[in-house]
């Protein structure tokens, strides 16, 4: 969302109309944003985004009479790079050279300083408190009768730069809360904005191994294109990856897409639907 010229606001009612009947099929609804609520990390942008998301939440609650939970993660556009400085750049250079050993709480605080307004937005809009949060990771647990749904949220954008380069980013794995991230659930989602190829090659393997080990599904954004894949390591460990498209493209008012995931935890089945804007309404993709 920018300060003005947000074409998706005019599509809000059509978005709701596209998914409202699906909302009746399920006991609980989650609105998940895999990064980039704002265009340049500014407070006014987040306020516009929060209003849009909360309006959609209210419409779904009123229509379905179900609880609707909001979960968001940060993307690179959620960083305000006007707050970036030499000290943060030095920390990022040190991380690229030293990896996990470079980290302590002061390093995390310095690197996430450009995300101040994002964290204010997140604290304002989230409907449930995480059971764990440290600036890089948030964990949410939901009990649905006898079923447990868990979300692992990874802040890969803590190391974003205004001119981001693939293969340079780093996300520490040795400092992750291993015991909590290995907790069992009936379905576990991992959310991260950047797909793995944005990380340096060694770290990419470390983080992908961790995500594949601890998740049933992982959802990413950033690329502005929808992809789906099933990863089977041939040891009975299957993970599904869903890459989200863009709900609002800044330079193309006609491109707007989103995914709807539906789960039956009793039958252990699911469906994935992709909706795209087609002139006057959102249509279900045939792919």
TORDRENNU-575936 format. One record per residue (C-alpha): x, y, z. Coordinates in nm, 3 decimals. Layout:
% residues N
@x X&y Y&z Z .
...
% end
This chain:
% residues 287
@x 0.000&y 0.000&z 0.000 .
@x 0.122&y 0.347&z -0.093 .
@x 0.004&y 0.680&z 0.043 .
@x -0.226&y 0.714&z -0.259 .
@x -0.331&y 0.538&z -0.579 .
@x -0.405&y 0.201&z -0.422 .
@x -0.609&y 0.027&z -0.690 .
@x -0.680&y -0.278&z -0.474 .
@x -0.897&y -0.072&z -0.236 .
@x -1.154&y -0.045&z -0.515 .
@x -1.142&y -0.425&z -0.544 .
@x -1.203&y -0.495&z -0.173 .
@x -1.573&y -0.581&z -0.206 .
@x -1.502&y -0.803&z -0.505 .
@x -1.231&y -0.984&z -0.310 .
@x -1.477&y -1.051&z -0.028 .
@x -1.743&y -1.168&z -0.273 .
@x -1.496&y -1.416&z -0.424 .
@x -1.422&y -1.590&z -0.094 .
@x -1.728&y -1.533&z 0.125 .
@x -1.899&y -1.864&z 0.045 .
@x -1.575&y -2.054&z 0.102 .
@x -1.560&y -1.900&z 0.449 .
@x -1.874&y -2.097&z 0.541 .
@x -1.696&y -2.429&z 0.481 .
@x -1.445&y -2.397&z 0.763 .
@x -1.442&y -2.368&z 1.142 .
@x -1.163&y -2.112&z 1.158 .
@x -1.025&y -1.857&z 0.912 .
@x -0.677&y -1.708&z 0.886 .
@x -0.585&y -1.400&z 0.685 .
@x -0.213&y -1.442&z 0.613 .
@x 0.011&y -1.176&z 0.459 .
@x 0.356&y -1.302&z 0.353 .
@x 0.518&y -0.959&z 0.353 .
@x 0.508&y -0.618&z 0.188 .
@x 0.202&y -0.457&z 0.340 .
@x 0.367&y -0.117&z 0.290 .
@x 0.546&y 0.023&z -0.013 .
@x 0.830&y 0.198&z 0.171 .
@x 0.784&y 0.111&z 0.538 .
@x 0.606&y 0.434&z 0.631 .
@x 0.349&y 0.470&z 0.909 .
@x 0.079&y 0.613&z 0.680 .
@x 0.118&y 0.321&z 0.440 .
@x 0.077&y 0.067&z 0.720 .
@x -0.233&y 0.248&z 0.844 .
@x -0.393&y 0.217&z 0.499 .
@x -0.297&y -0.150&z 0.481 .
@x -0.429&y -0.219&z 0.831 .
@x -0.762&y -0.059&z 0.745 .
@x -0.793&y -0.272&z 0.432 .
@x -0.713&y -0.596&z 0.616 .
@x -0.940&y -0.517&z 0.912 .
@x -1.227&y -0.426&z 0.679 .
@x -1.192&y -0.763&z 0.509 .
@x -1.170&y -0.937&z 0.846 .
@x -1.492&y -0.770&z 0.968 .
@x -1.681&y -0.862&z 0.652 .
@x -1.575&y -1.226&z 0.687 .
@x -1.670&y -1.235&z 1.055 .
@x -2.011&y -1.079&z 0.991 .
@x -2.082&y -1.312&z 0.698 .
@x -1.948&y -1.641&z 0.831 .
@x -1.990&y -1.583&z 1.205 .
@x -1.649&y -1.747&z 1.242 .
@x -1.334&y -1.627&z 1.414 .
@x -1.091&y -1.467&z 1.168 .
@x -0.726&y -1.447&z 1.278 .
@x -0.471&y -1.218&z 1.114 .
@x -0.106&y -1.321&z 1.079 .
@x 0.152&y -1.105&z 0.903 .
@x 0.524&y -1.119&z 0.835 .
@x 0.767&y -0.854&z 0.710 .
@x 0.891&y -0.808&z 0.356 .
@x 1.165&y -0.585&z 0.219 .
@x 0.916&y -0.309&z 0.130 .
@x 0.811&y -0.305&z 0.496 .
@x 1.154&y -0.161&z 0.580 .
@x 1.196&y 0.216&z 0.598 .
@x 1.540&y 0.258&z 0.444 .
@x 1.541&y 0.627&z 0.536 .
@x 1.632&y 0.492&z 0.881 .
@x 1.921&y 0.283&z 0.749 .
@x 2.268&y 0.394&z 0.852 .
@x 2.633&y 0.296&z 0.840 .
@x 2.613&y 0.106&z 1.169 .
@x 2.342&y -0.124&z 1.031 .
@x 2.532&y -0.169&z 0.704 .
@x 2.842&y -0.267&z 0.900 .
@x 2.638&y -0.523&z 1.095 .
@x 2.504&y -0.676&z 0.773 .
@x 2.858&y -0.699&z 0.632 .
@x 2.972&y -0.868&z 0.951 .
@x 2.685&y -1.116&z 0.932 .
@x 2.775&y -1.204&z 0.572 .
@x 3.132&y -1.274&z 0.683 .
@x 3.075&y -1.443&z 1.020 .
@x 2.732&y -1.602&z 0.989 .
@x 2.558&y -1.722&z 1.305 .
@x 2.851&y -1.629&z 1.530 .
@x 2.786&y -1.260&z 1.459 .
@x 2.449&y -1.264&z 1.636 .
@x 2.336&y -1.138&z 1.973 .
@x 2.037&y -0.930&z 2.079 .
@x 2.212&y -0.601&z 2.001 .
@x 2.281&y -0.711&z 1.641 .
@x 1.918&y -0.811&z 1.592 .
@x 1.805&y -0.477&z 1.737 .
@x 2.035&y -0.284&z 1.503 .
@x 1.932&y -0.478&z 1.192 .
@x 1.558&y -0.454&z 1.263 .
@x 1.576&y -0.079&z 1.332 .
@x 1.443&y -0.010&z 0.980 .
@x 1.130&y -0.214&z 1.067 .
@x 1.005&y -0.003&z 1.357 .
@x 0.677&y 0.094&z 1.187 .
@x 0.626&y -0.264&z 1.069 .
@x 0.642&y -0.392&z 1.427 .
@x 0.397&y -0.122&z 1.537 .
@x 0.165&y -0.236&z 1.257 .
@x 0.208&y -0.603&z 1.347 .
@x 0.132&y -0.543&z 1.715 .
@x -0.173&y -0.339&z 1.619 .
@x -0.324&y -0.580&z 1.369 .
@x -0.245&y -0.927&z 1.502 .
@x -0.542&y -1.093&z 1.672 .
@x -0.345&y -1.348&z 1.878 .
@x -0.034&y -1.314&z 2.086 .
@x 0.263&y -1.528&z 1.985 .
@x 0.388&y -1.786&z 2.233 .
@x 0.741&y -1.677&z 2.134 .
@x 0.883&y -1.365&z 1.972 .
@x 1.237&y -1.231&z 1.941 .
@x 1.245&y -0.997&z 1.640 .
@x 1.349&y -1.269&z 1.394 .
@x 1.095&y -1.540&z 1.477 .
@x 0.734&y -1.544&z 1.601 .
@x 0.543&y -1.861&z 1.685 .
@x 0.165&y -1.887&z 1.708 .
@x -0.029&y -2.188&z 1.841 .
@x -0.401&y -2.240&z 1.784 .
@x -0.606&y -2.517&z 1.943 .
@x -0.909&y -2.620&z 1.732 .
@x -1.093&y -2.873&z 1.950 .
@x -0.850&y -3.166&z 1.951 .
@x -0.637&y -3.029&z 1.665 .
@x -0.337&y -2.798&z 1.692 .
@x -0.241&y -2.552&z 1.416 .
@x 0.100&y -2.385&z 1.443 .
@x 0.250&y -2.092&z 1.251 .
@x 0.627&y -2.026&z 1.244 .
@x 0.692&y -1.672&z 1.118 .
@x 1.044&y -1.586&z 1.001 .
@x 1.156&y -1.227&z 0.954 .
@x 1.393&y -1.274&z 0.659 .
@x 1.360&y -0.902&z 0.576 .
@x 1.562&y -0.803&z 0.884 .
@x 1.867&y -0.807&z 0.651 .
@x 1.701&y -0.643&z 0.351 .
@x 1.875&y -0.359&z 0.172 .
@x 1.737&y -0.098&z -0.062 .
@x 1.919&y -0.261&z -0.354 .
@x 1.872&y -0.624&z -0.260 .
@x 2.087&y -0.892&z -0.423 .
@x 1.996&y -1.257&z -0.452 .
@x 2.237&y -1.498&z -0.287 .
@x 2.362&y -1.246&z -0.027 .
@x 2.101&y -1.263&z 0.249 .
@x 2.148&y -1.463&z 0.567 .
@x 1.911&y -1.606&z 0.826 .
@x 2.063&y -1.758&z 1.141 .
@x 1.959&y -2.114&z 1.225 .
@x 2.174&y -2.198&z 1.528 .
@x 2.006&y -1.932&z 1.744 .
@x 1.650&y -2.046&z 1.664 .
@x 1.434&y -2.174&z 1.957 .
@x 1.476&y -2.537&z 1.853 .
@x 1.253&y -2.693&z 2.119 .
@x 0.954&y -2.472&z 2.030 .
@x 1.006&y -2.507&z 1.656 .
@x 1.011&y -2.887&z 1.689 .
@x 0.682&y -2.895&z 1.881 .
@x 0.433&y -3.127&z 1.715 .
@x 0.108&y -3.006&z 1.562 .
@x -0.161&y -3.144&z 1.334 .
@x -0.049&y -2.895&z 1.072 .
@x 0.249&y -2.660&z 1.083 .
@x 0.295&y -2.360&z 0.854 .
@x 0.619&y -2.169&z 0.809 .
@x 0.593&y -1.818&z 0.668 .
@x 0.891&y -1.636&z 0.518 .
@x 0.893&y -1.353&z 0.269 .
@x 1.205&y -1.444&z 0.070 .
@x 1.234&y -1.777&z -0.114 .
@x 1.550&y -1.969&z -0.034 .
@x 1.749&y -1.858&z -0.339 .
@x 1.783&y -1.509&z -0.188 .
@x 2.010&y -1.655&z 0.083 .
@x 2.377&y -1.728&z 0.042 .
@x 2.434&y -2.087&z -0.080 .
@x 2.548&y -2.240&z 0.251 .
@x 2.279&y -2.067&z 0.455 .
@x 2.019&y -2.157&z 0.194 .
@x 2.082&y -2.525&z 0.260 .
@x 2.074&y -2.475&z 0.638 .
@x 1.746&y -2.286&z 0.640 .
@x 1.573&y -2.504&z 0.379 .
@x 1.671&y -2.817&z 0.576 .
@x 1.529&y -2.659&z 0.892 .
@x 1.203&y -2.551&z 0.722 .
@x 1.153&y -2.888&z 0.554 .
@x 1.214&y -3.064&z 0.885 .
@x 0.974&y -2.852&z 1.092 .
@x 0.692&y -2.768&z 0.847 .
@x 0.408&y -2.929&z 0.658 .
@x 0.356&y -2.618&z 0.442 .
@x 0.571&y -2.313&z 0.388 .
@x 0.444&y -1.996&z 0.227 .
@x 0.662&y -1.731&z 0.065 .
@x 0.613&y -1.405&z -0.125 .
@x 0.849&y -1.152&z -0.284 .
@x 0.857&y -1.290&z -0.638 .
@x 0.510&y -1.161&z -0.741 .
@x 0.440&y -1.494&z -0.910 .
@x 0.239&y -1.792&z -0.790 .
@x 0.408&y -2.131&z -0.779 .
@x 0.322&y -2.459&z -0.609 .
@x 0.548&y -2.749&z -0.538 .
@x 0.553&y -3.073&z -0.344 .
@x 0.892&y -3.165&z -0.198 .
@x 0.946&y -3.532&z -0.113 .
@x 1.286&y -3.633&z 0.022 .
@x 1.204&y -4.005&z -0.035 .
@x 1.221&y -4.067&z 0.344 .
@x 0.849&y -4.008&z 0.391 .
@x 0.904&y -3.639&z 0.464 .
@x 0.671&y -3.440&z 0.238 .
@x 0.651&y -3.061&z 0.247 .
@x 0.436&y -2.834&z 0.032 .
@x 0.555&y -2.492&z -0.083 .
@x 0.316&y -2.223&z -0.199 .
@x 0.456&y -1.900&z -0.339 .
@x 0.210&y -1.612&z -0.337 .
@x 0.159&y -1.364&z -0.616 .
@x 0.095&y -0.994&z -0.559 .
@x -0.236&y -0.852&z -0.439 .
@x -0.145&y -0.505&z -0.566 .
@x 0.122&y -0.442&z -0.829 .
@x 0.245&y -0.083&z -0.801 .
@x 0.281&y -0.029&z -1.175 .
@x -0.004&y -0.251&z -1.302 .
@x -0.357&y -0.184&z -1.176 .
@x -0.488&y -0.492&z -1.357 .
@x -0.270&y -0.748&z -1.181 .
@x -0.408&y -0.872&z -0.851 .
@x -0.393&y -1.230&z -0.727 .
@x -0.426&y -1.422&z -0.401 .
@x -0.442&y -1.781&z -0.282 .
@x -0.706&y -1.958&z -0.080 .
@x -0.601&y -2.271&z 0.109 .
@x -0.862&y -2.499&z 0.261 .
@x -0.789&y -2.782&z 0.507 .
@x -0.988&y -3.071&z 0.649 .
@x -0.776&y -3.185&z 0.942 .
@x -0.996&y -3.488&z 1.014 .
@x -0.957&y -3.626&z 0.661 .
@x -0.601&y -3.488&z 0.629 .
@x -0.692&y -3.330&z 0.296 .
@x -0.650&y -2.983&z 0.149 .
@x -0.717&y -2.770&z -0.157 .
@x -0.536&y -2.472&z -0.304 .
@x -0.716&y -2.215&z -0.516 .
@x -0.565&y -1.913&z -0.692 .
@x -0.782&y -1.613&z -0.774 .
@x -0.690&y -1.345&z -1.024 .
@x -0.846&y -1.010&z -1.117 .
@x -1.030&y -1.024&z -1.447 .
@x -1.151&y -0.672&z -1.535 .
@x -1.454&y -0.666&z -1.303 .
@x -1.414&y -0.948&z -1.052 .
@x -1.181&y -1.214&z -0.914 .
@x -1.194&y -1.541&z -1.107 .
@x -1.071&y -1.880&z -0.999 .
@x -0.765&y -1.982&z -1.198 .
@x -0.789&y -2.308&z -1.388 .
@x -0.422&y -2.389&z -1.330 .
% end
